[in-house]
Amino acid sequence: MADESAEESKESPSEYRLIGPSDDGKISDLLTTMSSKDARQRLQALIAEWLRMENLVVLTGAGTTVSSGGKTMVNLENDVLATVKALPDLPENVGAIIDARTTPSVGDGAKKIGFEDWLSYLVNANFIGSIPSSPFSGVRWRGPVNPTAEELSSLIANIGKAIFAECALTLPGTEPSADTPDIPPHLAFLAKLVARDSNLGRAHLFTLNYDTLFEQALELLGIQYFDGFTGRAEARFDPSVYGLDIYYPGEIAEGRVRRFDKFLHLYKLHGSIHWQVRNDELRARHPDLRDFTTYRQLGAAEKATKLRDLTDDLPAVGILPTANKFAQTLTMPFAHLFRLFQIRLSAPQTFLLVLGYGFGDDHVSRIIETALMNPSLVMLVVEPNPKSSTIDRVRRYKDLGKRAFVLTPTEAAFNSRVFTLATFDDFARSIMPDVQWLDDFLRLRRFEKQIKASNDNAERGPEDIAI
């Protein structure tokens, strides 16, 4: 017994904290005093139990794309505005608008609004001053700035193009090998997400990101999904598809049907880079992203040159990340998507998993806070920064319900490995329960790569192979 106690004392403490309501109703760390092994086992057991709830809802934000080249909203704003400011022949009024946004205010005490809110004002100002049915000819700007309707429209279009270029991400590492053993986190996450009992409800993945990394991973894994569009060549937005499902055909003798296992619903709450508005209809067509693989490594002037040269080839980005657009928020698709988000969170036996979202969007956060009134909802927020204000927010949710949890590293673990634990990558690869078919998929991909390499060597011939 003494030897066993000595061995236990040598075990390292848990690197994670799971902050949430304990049995006595108080908010505490449910993994405290546990060893690393025991804490991970308890954590995985809890998550496995929550994933077996009838209604599974996932909300993802910018934090899920950082390891794949994506940017937080602050960095996205800085890079986008720097690129637009570097465009040649930029009108003086447009440059003044950007300068007013990027120059810190001194002495007025006003809090700087977020990038999405700022874009909302630009789009709304352009709308009320340019639409023929509007009773206004324009708006009055603060300061000496007085842009024309054409200048404001051009600014919004260039911002949209720059956002597209920054968010034209390509899924990295899709060819796992002995040299790159880590599976891309999007693949691991989605494979584990759909590996639920087919008798349970379908997974509902809501994302605030504009990139198409989830779509790329879904197609690579062979997971079928509905994203609100019908058709292939000319896909049109039709929210009624979210009421559909996929089944195997019935057997002739018995007439029974079976649900297709690998399937989920995908919702892009803030739009996507592959959405386009054409002839007053919302369409979806995935563009070729290969021209943008090195774009994010360029300087502002180089980005401006590349963006100008590629402008004619880029799709017309019809959806900017704005919160209060007169023209679109109250019509399709935003009203439908946010209404579906509210409906899913109000369903009985709901598990809400939040990844990469810092609760910076007031509209989304209010929906979540309202959903906490659902007596059978459980929420888990994965937060890699143990000092984040998100943790205090979740603590305050105790007044709304006793089912809000936040997973975060301990401060000691965070200091030794900054932004490594409780990230999207860590959660997808290490914390979520493993599934066998993902291992089979990786084995098949490696086998395909070996066959391709063997065929390439055979085509080159022995005289072409370097010794």
DOVO-447024 format. One record per residue (C-alpha): x, z, y. Coordinates in steps of 0.2 Angstrom, whole numbers. Each point is the difference from the previous one (the first is absolute). Last residue first. Example, Ala and Ser with C-alpha at 12.3 -4.5 7.8 and 13.67 -1.06 7.14 Angstrom:
// DOVO-447024
+-------+-------+-------+
|  east |    up | north |
+-------+-------+-------+
|    68 |    36 |    -5 |
|    -6 |     3 |   -17 |
+-------+-------+-------+
***
This chain:
// DOVO-447024
+-------+-------+-------+
|  east |    up | north |
+-------+-------+-------+
|   106 |  -280 |    38 |
|   -12 |   -10 |    11 |
|   -14 |    -9 |    -8 |
|     0 |   -18 |     5 |
|     9 |    -7 |   -15 |
|   -11 |    10 |   -12 |
|   -16 |    -9 |     6 |
|   -10 |     3 |    16 |
|   -16 |    -3 |   -10 |
|     4 |    13 |   -13 |
|     5 |    13 |    13 |
|   -16 |    -2 |     9 |
|   -10 |     2 |   -16 |
|     9 |    16 |    -4 |
|    -3 |     7 |    18 |
|   -19 |    -5 |    -2 |
|    -1 |     8 |   -17 |
|     8 |    16 |     7 |
|   -11 |     1 |    15 |
|   -16 |    -2 |   -12 |
|     7 |    14 |   -10 |
|     2 |    11 |    15 |
|   -18 |    -4 |     6 |
|    -7 |     4 |   -18 |
|     9 |    17 |     0 |
|    -7 |     4 |    17 |
|   -18 |    -5 |    -5 |
|     2 |    11 |   -16 |
|     6 |    15 |    10 |
|   -15 |    -3 |    11 |
|   -12 |    -1 |   -15 |
|     6 |    17 |    -5 |
|    -6 |    10 |    15 |
|     9 |    14 |     9 |
|    -9 |    14 |     9 |
|     3 |     0 |    19 |
|    14 |    11 |     5 |
|    16 |   -10 |    -2 |
|    -3 |   -19 |     4 |
|   -15 |     0 |    11 |
|     3 |    17 |     8 |
|    18 |    -3 |     3 |
|    -3 |   -17 |     8 |
|   -14 |     6 |    11 |
|    11 |    14 |     6 |
|    -2 |    17 |    -7 |
|    19 |     2 |    -2 |
|    12 |   -12 |     8 |
|    -3 |     2 |    18 |
|    16 |    10 |     3 |
|     9 |     6 |   -16 |
|     9 |    16 |     2 |
|   -10 |     5 |    16 |
|   -16 |    -5 |    -9 |
|     4 |    10 |   -15 |
|     3 |    16 |    10 |
|   -15 |    -3 |    11 |
|   -11 |    -1 |   -16 |
|    -7 |   -17 |    -3 |
|   -18 |    -4 |     4 |
|   -17 |    -2 |    -9 |
|   -15 |     4 |    10 |
|   -17 |     7 |    -7 |
|   -17 |    -1 |     7 |
|   -14 |     7 |   -11 |
|    -6 |    16 |     8 |
|   -11 |    -8 |    13 |
|    -3 |    -2 |    19 |
|     8 |    16 |     5 |
|    14 |    -3 |   -12 |
|     3 |   -16 |     9 |
|    12 |    10 |    12 |
|    13 |     0 |   -14 |
|    -1 |   -18 |    -1 |
|     3 |    -2 |    19 |
|    15 |    12 |    -1 |
|     8 |   -11 |   -14 |
|    -3 |   -16 |    10 |
|    10 |     8 |    14 |
|    15 |    -5 |   -10 |
|    13 |    13 |    -3 |
|     1 |    -2 |   -19 |
|     3 |   -19 |     3 |
|    -4 |   -10 |   -16 |
|   -19 |     2 |     1 |
|   -12 |    -5 |   -14 |
|   -18 |     5 |     4 |
|   -11 |     5 |   -14 |
|   -19 |     1 |     3 |
|   -13 |     7 |   -12 |
|   -18 |    -4 |     3 |
|   -14 |     9 |    -9 |
|    -8 |     9 |    14 |
|     0 |   -15 |    12 |
|     3 |     8 |    17 |
|    18 |    -6 |    -2 |
|    -7 |   -17 |     3 |
|    -3 |     4 |    19 |
|    18 |     4 |     2 |
|     5 |   -16 |    -9 |
|   -11 |   -11 |    11 |
|     7 |     9 |    16 |
|    18 |    -4 |    -6 |
|    -4 |   -18 |    -2 |
|    -7 |    -1 |    18 |
|    14 |    11 |     7 |
|    14 |   -11 |    -7 |
|    16 |    11 |     0 |
|    -4 |     9 |   -16 |
|    17 |    -2 |    -6 |
|    -4 |   -13 |   -14 |
|    14 |    -4 |   -13 |
|   -11 |     5 |   -15 |
|   -17 |     8 |     0 |
|    -9 |     3 |   -17 |
|   -19 |     3 |     1 |
|    -7 |     6 |   -16 |
|   -19 |    -1 |     0 |
|   -12 |     9 |   -12 |
|   -16 |    -5 |     9 |
|     0 |   -15 |    13 |
|     2 |     4 |    18 |
|    18 |    -7 |     1 |
|    -5 |   -16 |    -7 |
|   -14 |    -2 |    12 |
|    11 |     4 |    15 |
|    13 |   -13 |    -5 |
|   -14 |   -13 |    -3 |
|    -6 |     3 |    18 |
|    18 |    -2 |     6 |
|     1 |   -17 |    -9 |
|   -17 |    -7 |     5 |
|     2 |     5 |    19 |
|    18 |    -7 |    -1 |
|    -4 |   -18 |    -7 |
|   -11 |    -5 |     8 |
|    -9 |     6 |    15 |
|     1 |    16 |    11 |
|    19 |     0 |     0 |
|     2 |   -19 |     3 |
|    -5 |    -6 |    17 |
|     0 |    17 |     9 |
|    16 |     5 |    -7 |
|     2 |    19 |    -1 |
|    14 |     5 |   -12 |
|    12 |   -14 |     1 |
|    13 |    -6 |   -14 |
|    -2 |   -18 |     4 |
|   -11 |   -11 |   -11 |
|    -1 |   -19 |     3 |
|    18 |    -5 |    -3 |
|    -1 |   -18 |     1 |
|    12 |    -5 |   -14 |
|    18 |    -4 |     4 |
|     7 |   -17 |     0 |
|    -2 |    -4 |    18 |
|     8 |    16 |     5 |
|    15 |    -3 |   -11 |
|    12 |    -6 |    14 |
|    -6 |    13 |    12 |
|     1 |    14 |   -13 |
|    18 |    -5 |    -4 |
|     5 |     0 |    18 |
|    -8 |    17 |     3 |
|     7 |     8 |   -15 |
|    18 |    -6 |     5 |
|    -3 |     8 |    17 |
|    -7 |    16 |    -7 |
|    14 |     2 |   -13 |
|    -1 |    -6 |   -18 |
|    -2 |    11 |   -15 |
|   -19 |    -1 |    -1 |
|     0 |   -19 |    -1 |
|    11 |     0 |   -16 |
|   -14 |    -3 |   -13 |
|   -11 |    -8 |    13 |
|     1 |   -18 |    -5 |
|    -4 |     4 |   -18 |
|   -17 |     7 |     5 |
|   -11 |   -15 |    -5 |
|   -17 |     3 |     6 |
|   -14 |     9 |   -10 |
|   -17 |    -7 |     5 |
|   -15 |    10 |     5 |
|   -15 |    -5 |    12 |
|   -10 |     9 |    12 |
|   -13 |   -13 |     8 |
|    -2 |    -4 |    19 |
|     6 |   -17 |    -3 |
|    17 |     7 |    -7 |
|     5 |    18 |     1 |
|    15 |     3 |   -12 |
|     4 |    14 |   -12 |
|    17 |    -1 |    -9 |
|     9 |    12 |    12 |
|   -13 |    13 |    -5 |
|   -14 |    10 |     8 |
|    -1 |    18 |     6 |
|   -11 |     7 |   -14 |
|     8 |   -11 |   -14 |
|   -11 |     4 |   -15 |
|     5 |    -3 |   -18 |
|   -12 |     3 |   -15 |
|     8 |     2 |   -17 |
|     3 |    -8 |   -17 |
|    11 |     1 |   -15 |
|   -12 |     6 |   -13 |
|   -13 |   -14 |    -1 |
|   -16 |     9 |    -5 |
|    -8 |    -4 |   -17 |
|   -15 |   -10 |    -4 |
|   -12 |     2 |   -15 |
|   -10 |   -14 |    -8 |
|     2 |     6 |   -17 |
|     3 |   -16 |   -10 |
|     5 |   -12 |    14 |
|    12 |    13 |     8 |
|    -3 |     2 |    18 |
|    12 |    -7 |    13 |
|    13 |    12 |     7 |
|    -5 |     8 |    16 |
|     5 |    -1 |    18 |
|   -10 |    10 |    14 |
|   -10 |    -4 |    15 |
|    -7 |    11 |    15 |
|    16 |    -3 |    10 |
|    -4 |   -18 |    -1 |
|   -14 |     3 |    12 |
|    13 |     2 |    14 |
|     1 |   -19 |     2 |
|    15 |    -6 |    10 |
|     4 |   -19 |    -3 |
|    13 |    -7 |   -12 |
|     3 |   -18 |     3 |
|    11 |    -6 |   -15 |
|    -5 |    15 |   -10 |
|   -17 |     6 |     3 |
|    -8 |    17 |     4 |
|     8 |    13 |    11 |
|    -2 |    19 |     1 |
|    16 |     5 |    -9 |
|    -5 |    -1 |   -18 |
|    13 |     3 |   -13 |
|     7 |    -6 |   -17 |
|    16 |     8 |    -5 |
|    13 |   -12 |    -8 |
|    15 |    10 |     5 |
|     7 |   -13 |    11 |
|   -17 |    -3 |     8 |
|    -3 |    18 |     4 |
|    18 |     2 |     7 |
|    -2 |   -14 |    12 |
|   -17 |     6 |     6 |
|     8 |    17 |     2 |
|    14 |    -7 |    10 |
|   -11 |   -10 |    11 |
|     4 |     7 |    17 |
|   -13 |     6 |    13 |
|     0 |    18 |    -5 |
|   -14 |    12 |     2 |
|    -4 |     0 |   -18 |
|   -15 |     5 |   -11 |
|     1 |    -1 |   -19 |
|   -16 |     3 |    -9 |
|     3 |     4 |   -19 |
|   -14 |    -5 |   -11 |
|   -11 |    14 |    -7 |
|     3 |     8 |   -17 |
|    -5 |    -7 |   -16 |
|    16 |   -11 |     0 |
|    10 |    15 |    -1 |
|    14 |    -1 |    13 |
|    16 |   -11 |    -1 |
|    -5 |    -9 |    16 |
|    10 |    12 |    12 |
|    14 |     1 |   -12 |
|     4 |   -19 |     1 |
|    -4 |     1 |    19 |
|    13 |    13 |     3 |
|    14 |    -7 |   -10 |
|    -2 |   -17 |     7 |
|    -1 |     6 |    18 |
|    15 |    11 |    -4 |
|    12 |   -14 |    -5 |
|     6 |     4 |   -17 |
|    17 |     9 |     0 |
|    12 |    -7 |   -13 |
|     9 |   -12 |    12 |
|    17 |    -4 |    -9 |
|    -8 |     2 |   -17 |
|   -14 |   -12 |     6 |
|   -16 |     0 |     9 |
|    -5 |   -17 |     8 |
|   -13 |     4 |    13 |
|    13 |     9 |    10 |
|    -8 |    -2 |    17 |
|   -18 |    -5 |     5 |
|     1 |   -11 |    15 |
|    -5 |     6 |    17 |
|    -8 |   -11 |    14 |
|    -4 |    16 |    10 |
|    13 |    -3 |    14 |
|    -4 |   -19 |     1 |
|   -19 |     3 |     0 |
|     2 |    14 |    14 |
|    11 |   -13 |    10 |
|   -14 |   -13 |    -2 |
|   -13 |    12 |     6 |
|    10 |     6 |    14 |
|     2 |   -18 |     5 |
|   -19 |    -3 |     0 |
|    -3 |    15 |    10 |
|    12 |    -5 |    13 |
|    -7 |   -18 |     1 |
|   -18 |     7 |     2 |
|     6 |    11 |    14 |
|    10 |   -14 |     9 |
|   -15 |   -12 |    -2 |
|   -12 |    13 |     7 |
|    11 |     2 |    15 |
|    11 |    15 |     2 |
|    -1 |    12 |    15 |
|    13 |    13 |    -1 |
|     4 |     9 |    16 |
|    -6 |    17 |    -6 |
|   -15 |     4 |   -11 |
|    -9 |   -16 |    -6 |
|   -17 |    -5 |     6 |
|   -10 |    -9 |   -13 |
|    -6 |   -18 |    -2 |
|   -15 |   -12 |     4 |
|   -13 |    12 |    -6 |
|   -18 |    -5 |    -5 |
|     7 |    -5 |   -17 |
|    -9 |   -15 |    -8 |
|    14 |   -11 |     3 |
|    13 |    11 |    -9 |
|    16 |     1 |    11 |
|     0 |    16 |    10 |
|   -10 |    11 |   -12 |
|    11 |    -5 |   -15 |
|    17 |     0 |     8 |
|    -3 |    18 |     7 |
|    -6 |     5 |   -18 |
|    15 |    -8 |    -8 |
|    12 |     9 |    12 |
|    -9 |    17 |    -1 |
|     0 |    -1 |   -19 |
|    18 |    -4 |     0 |
|     3 |    16 |     9 |
|   -10 |    10 |   -12 |
|     9 |    -8 |   -15 |
|    17 |     4 |     8 |
|    -5 |    18 |     3 |
|    -4 |     8 |    17 |
|    14 |     8 |    10 |
|    -6 |    17 |     6 |
|    -3 |     2 |    19 |
|    10 |    13 |     9 |
|     2 |   -11 |    15 |
|    18 |     6 |     4 |
|    10 |   -14 |    -9 |
|    -7 |   -14 |   -11 |
|    12 |    -7 |   -13 |
|     3 |   -19 |     2 |
|    -6 |    -9 |   -15 |
|   -18 |    -3 |     5 |
|     3 |    -4 |    18 |
|    15 |   -11 |    -5 |
|   -12 |   -10 |   -12 |
|   -13 |    -2 |    14 |
|    14 |    -5 |    12 |
|     6 |   -13 |   -11 |
|   -17 |    -8 |    -2 |
|    -2 |     0 |    19 |
|    17 |    -9 |     2 |
|    -5 |   -14 |   -12 |
|    13 |    -1 |   -15 |
|     9 |   -17 |     1 |
|    11 |     5 |   -15 |
|    -6 |    13 |   -12 |
|    10 |    16 |     1 |
|   -14 |    11 |     6 |
|   -10 |    -6 |   -16 |
|    14 |     6 |   -11 |
|     3 |    17 |     8 |
|   -19 |     2 |     0 |
|    -1 |    -3 |   -19 |
|    16 |    11 |    -4 |
|    -6 |    15 |    10 |
|   -18 |    -1 |    -7 |
|     6 |    -2 |   -18 |
|    12 |    15 |     2 |
|   -14 |    11 |     6 |
|   -13 |    -6 |   -13 |
|    12 |     3 |   -14 |
|    10 |   -14 |    -7 |
|     0 |   -10 |   -16 |
|    16 |    -6 |    -9 |
|    -5 |     4 |   -18 |
|     5 |    19 |     1 |
|   -10 |     2 |    16 |
|   -16 |    -8 |    -8 |
|   -10 |    15 |    -6 |
|     3 |    10 |    16 |
|   -10 |   -13 |     9 |
|   -16 |     7 |    -6 |
|    -9 |     2 |   -17 |
|   -17 |     7 |    -4 |
|    -5 |     1 |   -19 |
|   -18 |     4 |    -6 |
|    -4 |     4 |   -18 |
|   -18 |     4 |    -5 |
|    -3 |     8 |   -17 |
|    14 |    12 |     0 |
|    13 |    -3 |   -13 |
|    13 |    -3 |    13 |
|    -2 |    18 |     5 |
|     4 |     6 |   -17 |
|    16 |   -10 |    -1 |
|     4 |     6 |    17 |
|    -2 |    18 |    -5 |
|    10 |    -3 |   -16 |
|    14 |    -9 |     9 |
|     2 |    15 |    12 |
|     0 |    13 |   -13 |
|    13 |   -10 |   -10 |
|    11 |    -2 |    16 |
|    -1 |    18 |     4 |
|     4 |     5 |   -17 |
|    16 |   -11 |     0 |
|     6 |     5 |    17 |
|    -3 |    18 |    -3 |
|   -15 |     9 |     7 |
|     1 |    14 |    13 |
|   -12 |   -10 |    11 |
|    -9 |   -15 |    -7 |
|   -17 |     4 |     6 |
|     7 |     2 |    18 |
|   -14 |    10 |    10 |
|   -16 |    -2 |     9 |
|   -12 |    14 |    -5 |
|   -15 |    -2 |   -10 |
|     4 |    14 |   -13 |
|     3 |   -14 |   -13 |
|    12 |    -9 |    11 |
|    -4 |   -12 |    14 |
|    13 |   -13 |     4 |
|    18 |    -3 |     3 |
|     9 |    -9 |   -15 |
|    19 |     3 |     4 |
|    13 |   -10 |    -9 |
|    19 |     2 |    -4 |
|    -5 |    14 |   -13 |
|    14 |    12 |    -3 |
|    15 |    -4 |   -11 |
|     0 |     7 |   -18 |
|    14 |    13 |    -2 |
|   -13 |    15 |     0 |
|    -9 |    -8 |   -14 |
|    16 |    -1 |   -11 |
|     4 |    18 |     4 |
|   -18 |     5 |    -5 |
|     2 |   -10 |   -17 |
|    16 |     9 |    -3 |
|    -8 |    17 |     3 |
|   -14 |    -4 |   -12 |
+-------+-------+-------+
***
